Structures are given as C-alpha cells and as structure tokens.
Amino acid sequence: MQERIRELLNLCMQAQEKGHNIQFQQSIHGVEILYFTSGDAGLEMPWSIRINPGLESADYGFNMAESCLKEMILNVCSG
C-alpha cells in the first residue's frame, strides 16, 4: 500500500512540473488529491479523490487517481 501512495505522490509531482495545480495530502486516515484550476469565479476545484486504504474501494480510488494524473501529465497546462 505504501508503494502505491509513493507512486501517487510521484505522479502528483510530475503533474505539477507540467503546470497543473495539484495538492497531495496524506494523513493516518488516507490520501487525498485535489486538483485546482483558475476560473471566472477564482480558484475552482474540478475534482478531488480521497482514498482510505482500509476500505474495499481503495483499489478503485488508486486506479482512478493514477488514471487522472497520468492523463494530466500527458497534457501540459496552458493557464
């Protein structure tokens, strides 16, 4: 599980290097990834993913986060 968390952190850092505003938070309860954009109303959060490794849905959360982050890494942020 720790290896998957480290991989998510690595993907978040790669997305940040591409110009995306990603926030990675880890606590004793799990991991949360927040994606922010600048919109007409100021800072917006189009999506966030919270993963609790103790729940059955953890694999789904990890897979979803990895997929979203990899997609972002392929697309350089222009704003």
mmJSON file of the N, C-alpha and C atoms, coordinates in Angstrom:
{"data_MODEL":{"atom_site":{
"group_PDB":["ATOM","ATOM","ATOM","ATOM","ATOM","ATOM","ATOM","ATOM","ATOM","ATOM","ATOM","ATOM","ATOM","ATOM","ATOM","ATOM","ATOM","ATOM","ATOM","ATOM","ATOM","ATOM","ATOM","ATOM","ATOM","ATOM","ATOM","ATOM","ATOM","ATOM","ATOM","ATOM","ATOM","ATOM","ATOM","ATOM","ATOM","ATOM","ATOM","ATOM","ATOM","ATOM","ATOM","ATOM","ATOM","ATOM","ATOM","ATOM","ATOM","ATOM","ATOM","ATOM","ATOM","ATOM","ATOM","ATOM","ATOM","ATOM","ATOM","ATOM","ATOM","ATOM","ATOM","ATOM","ATOM","ATOM","ATOM","ATOM","ATOM","ATOM","ATOM","ATOM","ATOM","ATOM","ATOM","ATOM","ATOM","ATOM","ATOM","ATOM","ATOM","ATOM","ATOM","ATOM","ATOM","ATOM","ATOM","ATOM","ATOM","ATOM","ATOM","ATOM","ATOM","ATOM","ATOM","ATOM","ATOM","ATOM","ATOM","ATOM","ATOM","ATOM","ATOM","ATOM","ATOM","ATOM","ATOM","ATOM","ATOM","ATOM","ATOM","ATOM","ATOM","ATOM","ATOM","ATOM","ATOM","ATOM","ATOM","ATOM","ATOM","ATOM","ATOM","ATOM","ATOM","ATOM","ATOM","ATOM","ATOM","ATOM","ATOM","ATOM","ATOM","ATOM","ATOM","ATOM","ATOM","ATOM","ATOM","ATOM","ATOM","ATOM","ATOM","ATOM","ATOM","ATOM","ATOM","ATOM","ATOM","ATOM","ATOM","ATOM","ATOM","ATOM","ATOM","ATOM","ATOM","ATOM","ATOM","ATOM","ATOM","ATOM","ATOM","ATOM","ATOM","ATOM","ATOM","ATOM","ATOM","ATOM","ATOM","ATOM","ATOM","ATOM","ATOM","ATOM","ATOM","ATOM","ATOM","ATOM","ATOM","ATOM","ATOM","ATOM","ATOM","ATOM","ATOM","ATOM","ATOM","ATOM","ATOM","ATOM","ATOM","ATOM","ATOM","ATOM","ATOM","ATOM","ATOM","ATOM","ATOM","ATOM","ATOM","ATOM","ATOM","ATOM","ATOM","ATOM","ATOM","ATOM","ATOM","ATOM","ATOM","ATOM","ATOM","ATOM","ATOM","ATOM","ATOM","ATOM","ATOM","ATOM","ATOM","ATOM","ATOM","ATOM","ATOM","ATOM","ATOM","ATOM","ATOM","ATOM","ATOM","ATOM","ATOM","ATOM","ATOM"],
"id":[1,2,3,4,5,6,7,8,9,10,11,12,13,14,15,16,17,18,19,20,21,22,23,24,25,26,27,28,29,30,31,32,33,34,35,36,37,38,39,40,41,42,43,44,45,46,47,48,49,50,51,52,53,54,55,56,57,58,59,60,61,62,63,64,65,66,67,68,69,70,71,72,73,74,75,76,77,78,79,80,81,82,83,84,85,86,87,88,89,90,91,92,93,94,95,96,97,98,99,100,101,102,103,104,105,106,107,108,109,110,111,112,113,114,115,116,117,118,119,120,121,122,123,124,125,126,127,128,129,130,131,132,133,134,135,136,137,138,139,140,141,142,143,144,145,146,147,148,149,150,151,152,153,154,155,156,157,158,159,160,161,162,163,164,165,166,167,168,169,170,171,172,173,174,175,176,177,178,179,180,181,182,183,184,185,186,187,188,189,190,191,192,193,194,195,196,197,198,199,200,201,202,203,204,205,206,207,208,209,210,211,212,213,214,215,216,217,218,219,220,221,222,223,224,225,226,227,228,229,230,231,232,233,234,235,236,237],
"type_symbol":["N","C","C","N","C","C","N","C","C","N","C","C","N","C","C","N","C","C","N","C","C","N","C","C","N","C","C","N","C","C","N","C","C","N","C","C","N","C","C","N","C","C","N","C","C","N","C","C","N","C","C","N","C","C","N","C","C","N","C","C","N","C","C","N","C","C","N","C","C","N","C","C","N","C","C","N","C","C","N","C","C","N","C","C","N","C","C","N","C","C","N","C","C","N","C","C","N","C","C","N","C","C","N","C","C","N","C","C","N","C","C","N","C","C","N","C","C","N","C","C","N","C","C","N","C","C","N","C","C","N","C","C","N","C","C","N","C","C","N","C","C","N","C","C","N","C","C","N","C","C","N","C","C","N","C","C","N","C","C","N","C","C","N","C","C","N","C","C","N","C","C","N","C","C","N","C","C","N","C","C","N","C","C","N","C","C","N","C","C","N","C","C","N","C","C","N","C","C","N","C","C","N","C","C","N","C","C","N","C","C","N","C","C","N","C","C","N","C","C","N","C","C","N","C","C","N","C","C","N","C","C","N","C","C","N","C","C"],
"label_atom_id":["N","CA","C","N","CA","C","N","CA","C","N","CA","C","N","CA","C","N","CA","C","N","CA","C","N","CA","C","N","CA","C","N","CA","C","N","CA","C","N","CA","C","N","CA","C","N","CA","C","N","CA","C","N","CA","C","N","CA","C","N","CA","C","N","CA","C","N","CA","C","N","CA","C","N","CA","C","N","CA","C","N","CA","C","N","CA","C","N","CA","C","N","CA","C","N","CA","C","N","CA","C","N","CA","C","N","CA","C","N","CA","C","N","CA","C","N","CA","C","N","CA","C","N","CA","C","N","CA","C","N","CA","C","N","CA","C","N","CA","C","N","CA","C","N","CA","C","N","CA","C","N","CA","C","N","CA","C","N","CA","C","N","CA","C","N","CA","C","N","CA","C","N","CA","C","N","CA","C","N","CA","C","N","CA","C","N","CA","C","N","CA","C","N","CA","C","N","CA","C","N","CA","C","N","CA","C","N","CA","C","N","CA","C","N","CA","C","N","CA","C","N","CA","C","N","CA","C","N","CA","C","N","CA","C","N","CA","C","N","CA","C","N","CA","C","N","CA","C","N","CA","C","N","CA","C","N","CA","C","N","CA","C","N","CA","C","N","CA","C","N","CA","C","N","CA","C"],
"label_alt_id":[null,null,null,null,null,null,null,null,null,null,null,null,null,null,null,null,null,null,null,null,null,null,null,null,null,null,null,null,null,null,null,null,null,null,null,null,null,null,null,null,null,null,null,null,null,null,null,null,null,null,null,null,null,null,null,null,null,null,null,null,null,null,null,null,null,null,null,null,null,null,null,null,null,null,null,null,null,null,null,null,null,null,null,null,null,null,null,null,null,null,null,null,null,null,null,null,null,null,null,null,null,null,null,null,null,null,null,null,null,null,null,null,null,null,null,null,null,null,null,null,null,null,null,null,null,null,null,null,null,null,null,null,null,null,null,null,null,null,null,null,null,null,null,null,null,null,null,null,null,null,null,null,null,null,null,null,null,null,null,null,null,null,null,null,null,null,null,null,null,null,null,null,null,null,null,null,null,null,null,null,null,null,null,null,null,null,null,null,null,null,null,null,null,null,null,null,null,null,null,null,null,null,null,null,null,null,null,null,null,null,null,null,null,null,null,null,null,null,null,null,null,null,null,null,null,null,null,null,null,null,null,null,null,null,null,null,null],
"label_comp_id":["MET","MET","MET","GLN","GLN","GLN","GLU","GLU","GLU","ARG","ARG","ARG","ILE","ILE","ILE","ARG","ARG","ARG","GLU","GLU","GLU","LEU","LEU","LEU","LEU","LEU","LEU","ASN","ASN","ASN","LEU","LEU","LEU","CYS","CYS","CYS","MET","MET","MET","GLN","GLN","GLN","ALA","ALA","ALA","GLN","GLN","GLN","GLU","GLU","GLU","LYS","LYS","LYS","GLY","GLY","GLY","HIS","HIS","HIS","ASN","ASN","ASN","ILE","ILE","ILE","GLN","GLN","GLN","PHE","PHE","PHE","GLN","GLN","GLN","GLN","GLN","GLN","SER","SER","SER","ILE","ILE","ILE","HIS","HIS","HIS","GLY","GLY","GLY","VAL","VAL","VAL","GLU","GLU","GLU","ILE","ILE","ILE","LEU","LEU","LEU","TYR","TYR","TYR","PHE","PHE","PHE","THR","THR","THR","SER","SER","SER","GLY","GLY","GLY","ASP","ASP","ASP","ALA","ALA","ALA","GLY","GLY","GLY","LEU","LEU","LEU","GLU","GLU","GLU","MET","MET","MET","PRO","PRO","PRO","TRP","TRP","TRP","SER","SER","SER","ILE","ILE","ILE","ARG","ARG","ARG","ILE","ILE","ILE","ASN","ASN","ASN","PRO","PRO","PRO","GLY","GLY","GLY","LEU","LEU","LEU","GLU","GLU","GLU","SER","SER","SER","ALA","ALA","ALA","ASP","ASP","ASP","TYR","TYR","TYR","GLY","GLY","GLY","PHE","PHE","PHE","ASN","ASN","ASN","MET","MET","MET","ALA","ALA","ALA","GLU","GLU","GLU","SER","SER","SER","CYS","CYS","CYS","LEU","LEU","LEU","LYS","LYS","LYS","GLU","GLU","GLU","MET","MET","MET","ILE","ILE","ILE","LEU","LEU","LEU","ASN","ASN","ASN","VAL","VAL","VAL","CYS","CYS","CYS","SER","SER","SER","GLY","GLY","GLY"],
"label_asym_id":["A","A","A","A","A","A","A","A","A","A","A","A","A","A","A","A","A","A","A","A","A","A","A","A","A","A","A","A","A","A","A","A","A","A","A","A","A","A","A","A","A","A","A","A","A","A","A","A","A","A","A","A","A","A","A","A","A","A","A","A","A","A","A","A","A","A","A","A","A","A","A","A","A","A","A","A","A","A","A","A","A","A","A","A","A","A","A","A","A","A","A","A","A","A","A","A","A","A","A","A","A","A","A","A","A","A","A","A","A","A","A","A","A","A","A","A","A","A","A","A","A","A","A","A","A","A","A","A","A","A","A","A","A","A","A","A","A","A","A","A","A","A","A","A","A","A","A","A","A","A","A","A","A","A","A","A","A","A","A","A","A","A","A","A","A","A","A","A","A","A","A","A","A","A","A","A","A","A","A","A","A","A","A","A","A","A","A","A","A","A","A","A","A","A","A","A","A","A","A","A","A","A","A","A","A","A","A","A","A","A","A","A","A","A","A","A","A","A","A","A","A","A","A","A","A","A","A","A","A","A","A","A","A","A","A","A","A"],
"label_entity_id":["1","1","1","1","1","1","1","1","1","1","1","1","1","1","1","1","1","1","1","1","1","1","1","1","1","1","1","1","1","1","1","1","1","1","1","1","1","1","1","1","1","1","1","1","1","1","1","1","1","1","1","1","1","1","1","1","1","1","1","1","1","1","1","1","1","1","1","1","1","1","1","1","1","1","1","1","1","1","1","1","1","1","1","1","1","1","1","1","1","1","1","1","1","1","1","1","1","1","1","1","1","1","1","1","1","1","1","1","1","1","1","1","1","1","1","1","1","1","1","1","1","1","1","1","1","1","1","1","1","1","1","1","1","1","1","1","1","1","1","1","1","1","1","1","1","1","1","1","1","1","1","1","1","1","1","1","1","1","1","1","1","1","1","1","1","1","1","1","1","1","1","1","1","1","1","1","1","1","1","1","1","1","1","1","1","1","1","1","1","1","1","1","1","1","1","1","1","1","1","1","1","1","1","1","1","1","1","1","1","1","1","1","1","1","1","1","1","1","1","1","1","1","1","1","1","1","1","1","1","1","1","1","1","1","1","1","1"],
"label_seq_id":[1,1,1,2,2,2,3,3,3,4,4,4,5,5,5,6,6,6,7,7,7,8,8,8,9,9,9,10,10,10,11,11,11,12,12,12,13,13,13,14,14,14,15,15,15,16,16,16,17,17,17,18,18,18,19,19,19,20,20,20,21,21,21,22,22,22,23,23,23,24,24,24,25,25,25,26,26,26,27,27,27,28,28,28,29,29,29,30,30,30,31,31,31,32,32,32,33,33,33,34,34,34,35,35,35,36,36,36,37,37,37,38,38,38,39,39,39,40,40,40,41,41,41,42,42,42,43,43,43,44,44,44,45,45,45,46,46,46,47,47,47,48,48,48,49,49,49,50,50,50,51,51,51,52,52,52,53,53,53,54,54,54,55,55,55,56,56,56,57,57,57,58,58,58,59,59,59,60,60,60,61,61,61,62,62,62,63,63,63,64,64,64,65,65,65,66,66,66,67,67,67,68,68,68,69,69,69,70,70,70,71,71,71,72,72,72,73,73,73,74,74,74,75,75,75,76,76,76,77,77,77,78,78,78,79,79,79],
"pdbx_PDB_ins_code":[null,null,null,null,null,null,null,null,null,null,null,null,null,null,null,null,null,null,null,null,null,null,null,null,null,null,null,null,null,null,null,null,null,null,null,null,null,null,null,null,null,null,null,null,null,null,null,null,null,null,null,null,null,null,null,null,null,null,null,null,null,null,null,null,null,null,null,null,null,null,null,null,null,null,null,null,null,null,null,null,null,null,null,null,null,null,null,null,null,null,null,null,null,null,null,null,null,null,null,null,null,null,null,null,null,null,null,null,null,null,null,null,null,null,null,null,null,null,null,null,null,null,null,null,null,null,null,null,null,null,null,null,null,null,null,null,null,null,null,null,null,null,null,null,null,null,null,null,null,null,null,null,null,null,null,null,null,null,null,null,null,null,null,null,null,null,null,null,null,null,null,null,null,null,null,null,null,null,null,null,null,null,null,null,null,null,null,null,null,null,null,null,null,null,null,null,null,null,null,null,null,null,null,null,null,null,null,null,null,null,null,null,null,null,null,null,null,null,null,null,null,null,null,null,null,null,null,null,null,null,null,null,null,null,null,null,null],
"Cartn_x":[0.825,0.0,0.874,1.948,2.837,3.457,3.748,4.321,3.337,2.068,1.05,0.907,1.012,0.946,2.144,3.328,4.521,4.382,3.796,3.586,2.63,1.566,0.65,1.355,2.173,2.927,3.83,4.498,5.37,4.57,3.398,2.551,2.076,1.751,1.349,2.485,3.697,4.84,5.085,4.902,5.058,3.992,2.759,1.686,1.991,2.536,2.909,4.002,4.947,6.016,5.449,4.295,3.638,2.773,2.718,1.99,0.623,0.247,-1.057,-0.989,-2.079,-2.164,-2.765,-1.893,-2.287,-1.84,-2.704,-2.343,-2.468,-1.427,-1.391,-1.385,-2.317,-2.378,-2.423,-1.614,-1.646,-1.821,-2.681,-2.897,-2.965,-3.194,-3.311,-4.574,-5.502,-6.756,-6.698,-5.736,-5.664,-4.966,-5.295,-4.675,-5.778,-5.521,-6.454,-5.66,-6.171,-5.562,-6.589,-6.183,-7.065,-6.491,-7.346,-6.932,-7.645,-6.873,-7.421,-7.158,-8.095,-7.919,-8.347,-7.918,-8.355,-9.523,-10.633,-11.816,-12.339,-13.488,-14.108,-14.416,-14.729,-15.09,-13.883,-12.688,-11.489,-10.99,-10.423,-9.889,-11.024,-11.02,-12.056,-11.407,-12.178,-11.69,-12.554,-12.116,-12.907,-13.053,-12.021,-12.144,-11.2,-11.573,-10.713,-10.971,-9.963,-10.078,-9.558,-10.357,-9.962,-9.876,-8.757,-8.537,-8.271,-9.073,-8.853,-8.382,-7.086,-6.547,-7.246,-7.96,-8.644,-9.982,-10.459,-11.761,-11.602,-12.662,-12.649,-12.503,-12.951,-12.905,-11.525,-10.537,-9.21,-8.593,-8.69,-8.112,-8.742,-10.049,-10.738,-10.215,-10.063,-9.563,-8.15,-7.273,-5.904,-5.906,-6.674,-6.73,-7.264,-8.306,-8.885,-7.885,-7.226,-6.247,-5.083,-4.578,-3.473,-3.879,-5.07,-5.557,-5.677,-6.301,-6.471,-5.125,-4.208,-2.912,-2.089,-2.11,-1.367,-1.907,-3.216,-3.825,-3.361,-3.301,-2.858,-1.393,-0.577,0.855,1.056,0.19,0.297,-0.102,-0.881,-1.383,-0.743,0.08,0.738,-0.311,-0.306,-1.255,-0.857,-1.813,-1.506,-1.95,-2.588,-3.084,-2.605],
"Cartn_y":[-1.19,0.0,1.26,1.239,2.406,2.683,1.626,1.815,2.539,2.206,2.88,4.341,4.628,6.013,6.801,6.206,6.876,7.122,6.164,6.329,7.489,7.62,8.75,10.076,10.127,11.351,11.687,10.689,10.897,11.43,10.858,11.329,12.76,13.093,14.463,15.436,15.063,15.941,16.105,15.043,15.146,16.071,15.958,16.836,18.292,18.537,19.899,20.436,19.587,20.009,20.414,19.868,20.216,21.462,22.041,23.286,23.131,21.917,21.693,21.985,22.513,22.853,21.665,20.797,19.569,19.661,19.253,19.203,17.757,17.253,15.888,15.984,15.299,15.299,13.857,13.565,12.234,12.38,11.534,11.518,10.057,9.86,8.482,7.802,8.6,8.054,7.728,8.302,8.023,9.122,9.174,10.105,10.886,12.172,12.987,13.775,13.771,14.519,15.528,16.792,17.876,18.533,18.806,19.469,20.812,21.886,23.234,23.863,24.686,25.482,26.915,27.827,29.218,29.41,29.852,30.079,31.486,31.743,33.072,33.461,32.489,32.762,32.666,32.6,32.461,31.031,30.58,29.225,28.216,27.227,26.195,24.829,23.871,22.513,21.561,21.269,20.388,18.965,18.48,17.143,16.957,16.002,15.553,14.061,13.38,11.943,11.669,11.004,10.613,9.093,8.586,7.143,6.751,5.843,5.275,3.843,3.568,2.24,1.106,1.399,0.369,-0.061,0.641,0.318,-0.544,-1.289,-2.131,-1.307,-0.063,0.794,1.397,1.069,1.681,1.411,0.191,-0.118,0.737,0.905,1.748,3.185,3.702,5.059,5.233,4.278,4.34,4.329,3.418,3.313,4.586,5.162,6.398,7.548,7.678,8.747,8.591,7.377,7.139,7.492,7.098,7.379,8.883,9.601,11.057,11.761,11.39,12.052,11.764,10.531,10.197,10.97,11.138,11.932,13.387,13.924,15.308,15.473,14.485,14.556,14.624,13.967,13.989,15.337,16.119,17.409,18.534,19.319,20.46,21.535,22.075,23.124,24.44,25.081,26.344,27.563,27.357,28.508,28.43],
"Cartn_z":[0.0,0.0,0.0,0.781,0.829,-0.532,-1.291,-2.62,-3.547,-3.438,-4.274,-3.876,-2.593,-2.12,-2.644,-2.587,-3.125,-4.625,-5.346,-6.781,-7.054,-6.256,-6.42,-6.175,-5.135,-4.854,-6.034,-6.588,-7.745,-8.936,-9.194,-10.289,-10.048,-8.807,-8.478,-8.767,-8.41,-8.652,-10.153,-10.933,-12.379,-12.974,-12.478,-12.96,-12.616,-11.428,-11.045,-11.97,-12.344,-13.256,-14.617,-14.99,-16.254,-16.116,-14.905,-14.699,-14.064,-13.682,-13.055,-11.562,-11.018,-9.603,-8.852,-8.362,-7.662,-6.213,-5.319,-3.907,-3.435,-2.797,-2.264,-0.749,-0.102,1.359,1.844,2.863,3.459,4.961,5.512,6.957,7.399,8.666,9.156,8.61,8.103,7.586,6.102,5.381,3.957,3.177,1.904,0.963,0.264,0.037,-0.725,-1.766,-2.994,-4.084,-4.574,-4.629,-5.04,-6.285,-7.255,-8.49,-8.573,-8.698,-8.752,-10.121,-10.564,-11.777,-11.477,-12.318,-12.207,-13.16,-12.631,-13.448,-13.285,-13.876,-13.791,-12.349,-11.528,-10.138,-9.202,-9.763,-8.939,-8.979,-7.895,-7.818,-7.715,-8.608,-8.621,-8.44,-7.948,-7.765,-8.595,-9.849,-10.711,-10.159,-9.459,-8.885,-7.705,-6.893,-5.797,-5.599,-5.134,-4.884,-3.483,-2.684,-1.333,-1.285,-0.795,-0.731,0.714,1.226,2.55,2.331,2.553,2.274,3.027,4.085,4.858,4.271,3.261,2.672,1.426,1.11,-0.081,-1.35,-1.333,-2.517,-2.763,-1.945,-2.078,-3.446,-3.942,-5.254,-6.345,-6.279,-7.258,-7.165,-5.964,-5.764,-6.296,-5.997,-6.51,-8.037,-8.624,-10.084,-10.723,-10.14,-10.664,-10.567,-9.429,-9.24,-10.22,-10.362,-11.289,-12.715,-13.116,-14.463,-14.709,-13.775,-13.919,-13.98,-13.11,-13.061,-14.315,-14.776,-15.997,-17.195,-17.248,-18.326,-18.246,-17.034,-16.853,-17.254,-16.933,-17.241,-18.756,-19.505,-20.963,-21.541,-20.796,-21.276,-20.473,-21.117,-20.467,-20.204,-18.994,-18.619,-19.29,-19.938,-20.621,-19.831,-18.7,-17.957,-16.587],
"occupancy":[1.0,1.0,1.0,1.0,1.0,1.0,1.0,1.0,1.0,1.0,1.0,1.0,1.0,1.0,1.0,1.0,1.0,1.0,1.0,1.0,1.0,1.0,1.0,1.0,1.0,1.0,1.0,1.0,1.0,1.0,1.0,1.0,1.0,1.0,1.0,1.0,1.0,1.0,1.0,1.0,1.0,1.0,1.0,1.0,1.0,1.0,1.0,1.0,1.0,1.0,1.0,1.0,1.0,1.0,1.0,1.0,1.0,1.0,1.0,1.0,1.0,1.0,1.0,1.0,1.0,1.0,1.0,1.0,1.0,1.0,1.0,1.0,1.0,1.0,1.0,1.0,1.0,1.0,1.0,1.0,1.0,1.0,1.0,1.0,1.0,1.0,1.0,1.0,1.0,1.0,1.0,1.0,1.0,1.0,1.0,1.0,1.0,1.0,1.0,1.0,1.0,1.0,1.0,1.0,1.0,1.0,1.0,1.0,1.0,1.0,1.0,1.0,1.0,1.0,1.0,1.0,1.0,1.0,1.0,1.0,1.0,1.0,1.0,1.0,1.0,1.0,1.0,1.0,1.0,1.0,1.0,1.0,1.0,1.0,1.0,1.0,1.0,1.0,1.0,1.0,1.0,1.0,1.0,1.0,1.0,1.0,1.0,1.0,1.0,1.0,1.0,1.0,1.0,1.0,1.0,1.0,1.0,1.0,1.0,1.0,1.0,1.0,1.0,1.0,1.0,1.0,1.0,1.0,1.0,1.0,1.0,1.0,1.0,1.0,1.0,1.0,1.0,1.0,1.0,1.0,1.0,1.0,1.0,1.0,1.0,1.0,1.0,1.0,1.0,1.0,1.0,1.0,1.0,1.0,1.0,1.0,1.0,1.0,1.0,1.0,1.0,1.0,1.0,1.0,1.0,1.0,1.0,1.0,1.0,1.0,1.0,1.0,1.0,1.0,1.0,1.0,1.0,1.0,1.0,1.0,1.0,1.0,1.0,1.0,1.0,1.0,1.0,1.0,1.0,1.0,1.0,1.0,1.0,1.0,1.0,1.0,1.0],
"B_iso_or_equiv":[0.0,0.0,0.0,0.0,0.0,0.0,0.0,0.0,0.0,0.0,0.0,0.0,0.0,0.0,0.0,0.0,0.0,0.0,0.0,0.0,0.0,0.0,0.0,0.0,0.0,0.0,0.0,0.0,0.0,0.0,0.0,0.0,0.0,0.0,0.0,0.0,0.0,0.0,0.0,0.0,0.0,0.0,0.0,0.0,0.0,0.0,0.0,0.0,0.0,0.0,0.0,0.0,0.0,0.0,0.0,0.0,0.0,0.0,0.0,0.0,0.0,0.0,0.0,0.0,0.0,0.0,0.0,0.0,0.0,0.0,0.0,0.0,0.0,0.0,0.0,0.0,0.0,0.0,0.0,0.0,0.0,0.0,0.0,0.0,0.0,0.0,0.0,0.0,0.0,0.0,0.0,0.0,0.0,0.0,0.0,0.0,0.0,0.0,0.0,0.0,0.0,0.0,0.0,0.0,0.0,0.0,0.0,0.0,0.0,0.0,0.0,0.0,0.0,0.0,0.0,0.0,0.0,0.0,0.0,0.0,0.0,0.0,0.0,0.0,0.0,0.0,0.0,0.0,0.0,0.0,0.0,0.0,0.0,0.0,0.0,0.0,0.0,0.0,0.0,0.0,0.0,0.0,0.0,0.0,0.0,0.0,0.0,0.0,0.0,0.0,0.0,0.0,0.0,0.0,0.0,0.0,0.0,0.0,0.0,0.0,0.0,0.0,0.0,0.0,0.0,0.0,0.0,0.0,0.0,0.0,0.0,0.0,0.0,0.0,0.0,0.0,0.0,0.0,0.0,0.0,0.0,0.0,0.0,0.0,0.0,0.0,0.0,0.0,0.0,0.0,0.0,0.0,0.0,0.0,0.0,0.0,0.0,0.0,0.0,0.0,0.0,0.0,0.0,0.0,0.0,0.0,0.0,0.0,0.0,0.0,0.0,0.0,0.0,0.0,0.0,0.0,0.0,0.0,0.0,0.0,0.0,0.0,0.0,0.0,0.0,0.0,0.0,0.0,0.0,0.0,0.0,0.0,0.0,0.0,0.0,0.0,0.0],
"pdbx_formal_charge":[null,null,null,null,null,null,null,null,null,null,null,null,null,null,null,null,null,null,null,null,null,null,null,null,null,null,null,null,null,null,null,null,null,null,null,null,null,null,null,null,null,null,null,null,null,null,null,null,null,null,null,null,null,null,null,null,null,null,null,null,null,null,null,null,null,null,null,null,null,null,null,null,null,null,null,null,null,null,null,null,null,null,null,null,null,null,null,null,null,null,null,null,null,null,null,null,null,null,null,null,null,null,null,null,null,null,null,null,null,null,null,null,null,null,null,null,null,null,null,null,null,null,null,null,null,null,null,null,null,null,null,null,null,null,null,null,null,null,null,null,null,null,null,null,null,null,null,null,null,null,null,null,null,null,null,null,null,null,null,null,null,null,null,null,null,null,null,null,null,null,null,null,null,null,null,null,null,null,null,null,null,null,null,null,null,null,null,null,null,null,null,null,null,null,null,null,null,null,null,null,null,null,null,null,null,null,null,null,null,null,null,null,null,null,null,null,null,null,null,null,null,null,null,null,null,null,null,null,null,null,null,null,null,null,null,null,null],
"auth_seq_id":[1,1,1,2,2,2,3,3,3,4,4,4,5,5,5,6,6,6,7,7,7,8,8,8,9,9,9,10,10,10,11,11,11,12,12,12,13,13,13,14,14,14,15,15,15,16,16,16,17,17,17,18,18,18,19,19,19,20,20,20,21,21,21,22,22,22,23,23,23,24,24,24,25,25,25,26,26,26,27,27,27,28,28,28,29,29,29,30,30,30,31,31,31,32,32,32,33,33,33,34,34,34,35,35,35,36,36,36,37,37,37,38,38,38,39,39,39,40,40,40,41,41,41,42,42,42,43,43,43,44,44,44,45,45,45,46,46,46,47,47,47,48,48,48,49,49,49,50,50,50,51,51,51,52,52,52,53,53,53,54,54,54,55,55,55,56,56,56,57,57,57,58,58,58,59,59,59,60,60,60,61,61,61,62,62,62,63,63,63,64,64,64,65,65,65,66,66,66,67,67,67,68,68,68,69,69,69,70,70,70,71,71,71,72,72,72,73,73,73,74,74,74,75,75,75,76,76,76,77,77,77,78,78,78,79,79,79],
"auth_comp_id":["MET","MET","MET","GLN","GLN","GLN","GLU","GLU","GLU","ARG","ARG","ARG","ILE","ILE","ILE","ARG","ARG","ARG","GLU","GLU","GLU","LEU","LEU","LEU","LEU","LEU","LEU","ASN","ASN","ASN","LEU","LEU","LEU","CYS","CYS","CYS","MET","MET","MET","GLN","GLN","GLN","ALA","ALA","ALA","GLN","GLN","GLN","GLU","GLU","GLU","LYS","LYS","LYS","GLY","GLY","GLY","HIS","HIS","HIS","ASN","ASN","ASN","ILE","ILE","ILE","GLN","GLN","GLN","PHE","PHE","PHE","GLN","GLN","GLN","GLN","GLN","GLN","SER","SER","SER","ILE","ILE","ILE","HIS","HIS","HIS","GLY","GLY","GLY","VAL","VAL","VAL","GLU","GLU","GLU","ILE","ILE","ILE","LEU","LEU","LEU","TYR","TYR","TYR","PHE","PHE","PHE","THR","THR","THR","SER","SER","SER","GLY","GLY","GLY","ASP","ASP","ASP","ALA","ALA","ALA","GLY","GLY","GLY","LEU","LEU","LEU","GLU","GLU","GLU","MET","MET","MET","PRO","PRO","PRO","TRP","TRP","TRP","SER","SER","SER","ILE","ILE","ILE","ARG","ARG","ARG","ILE","ILE","ILE","ASN","ASN","ASN","PRO","PRO","PRO","GLY","GLY","GLY","LEU","LEU","LEU","GLU","GLU","GLU","SER","SER","SER","ALA","ALA","ALA","ASP","ASP","ASP","TYR","TYR","TYR","GLY","GLY","GLY","PHE","PHE","PHE","ASN","ASN","ASN","MET","MET","MET","ALA","ALA","ALA","GLU","GLU","GLU","SER","SER","SER","CYS","CYS","CYS","LEU","LEU","LEU","LYS","LYS","LYS","GLU","GLU","GLU","MET","MET","MET","ILE","ILE","ILE","LEU","LEU","LEU","ASN","ASN","ASN","VAL","VAL","VAL","CYS","CYS","CYS","SER","SER","SER","GLY","GLY","GLY"],
"auth_asym_id":["A","A","A","A","A","A","A","A","A","A","A","A","A","A","A","A","A","A","A","A","A","A","A","A","A","A","A","A","A","A","A","A","A","A","A","A","A","A","A","A","A","A","A","A","A","A","A","A","A","A","A","A","A","A","A","A","A","A","A","A","A","A","A","A","A","A","A","A","A","A","A","A","A","A","A","A","A","A","A","A","A","A","A","A","A","A","A","A","A","A","A","A","A","A","A","A","A","A","A","A","A","A","A","A","A","A","A","A","A","A","A","A","A","A","A","A","A","A","A","A","A","A","A","A","A","A","A","A","A","A","A","A","A","A","A","A","A","A","A","A","A","A","A","A","A","A","A","A","A","A","A","A","A","A","A","A","A","A","A","A","A","A","A","A","A","A","A","A","A","A","A","A","A","A","A","A","A","A","A","A","A","A","A","A","A","A","A","A","A","A","A","A","A","A","A","A","A","A","A","A","A","A","A","A","A","A","A","A","A","A","A","A","A","A","A","A","A","A","A","A","A","A","A","A","A","A","A","A","A","A","A","A","A","A","A","A","A"],
"auth_atom_id":["N","CA","C","N","CA","C","N","CA","C","N","CA","C","N","CA","C","N","CA","C","N","CA","C","N","CA","C","N","CA","C","N","CA","C","N","CA","C","N","CA","C","N","CA","C","N","CA","C","N","CA","C","N","CA","C","N","CA","C","N","CA","C","N","CA","C","N","CA","C","N","CA","C","N","CA","C","N","CA","C","N","CA","C","N","CA","C","N","CA","C","N","CA","C","N","CA","C","N","CA","C","N","CA","C","N","CA","C","N","CA","C","N","CA","C","N","CA","C","N","CA","C","N","CA","C","N","CA","C","N","CA","C","N","CA","C","N","CA","C","N","CA","C","N","CA","C","N","CA","C","N","CA","C","N","CA","C","N","CA","C","N","CA","C","N","CA","C","N","CA","C","N","CA","C","N","CA","C","N","CA","C","N","CA","C","N","CA","C","N","CA","C","N","CA","C","N","CA","C","N","CA","C","N","CA","C","N","CA","C","N","CA","C","N","CA","C","N","CA","C","N","CA","C","N","CA","C","N","CA","C","N","CA","C","N","CA","C","N","CA","C","N","CA","C","N","CA","C","N","CA","C","N","CA","C","N","CA","C","N","CA","C","N","CA","C","N","CA","C","N","CA","C","N","CA","C"],
"pdbx_PDB_model_num":[1,1,1,1,1,1,1,1,1,1,1,1,1,1,1,1,1,1,1,1,1,1,1,1,1,1,1,1,1,1,1,1,1,1,1,1,1,1,1,1,1,1,1,1,1,1,1,1,1,1,1,1,1,1,1,1,1,1,1,1,1,1,1,1,1,1,1,1,1,1,1,1,1,1,1,1,1,1,1,1,1,1,1,1,1,1,1,1,1,1,1,1,1,1,1,1,1,1,1,1,1,1,1,1,1,1,1,1,1,1,1,1,1,1,1,1,1,1,1,1,1,1,1,1,1,1,1,1,1,1,1,1,1,1,1,1,1,1,1,1,1,1,1,1,1,1,1,1,1,1,1,1,1,1,1,1,1,1,1,1,1,1,1,1,1,1,1,1,1,1,1,1,1,1,1,1,1,1,1,1,1,1,1,1,1,1,1,1,1,1,1,1,1,1,1,1,1,1,1,1,1,1,1,1,1,1,1,1,1,1,1,1,1,1,1,1,1,1,1,1,1,1,1,1,1,1,1,1,1,1,1,1,1,1,1,1,1]
}}}
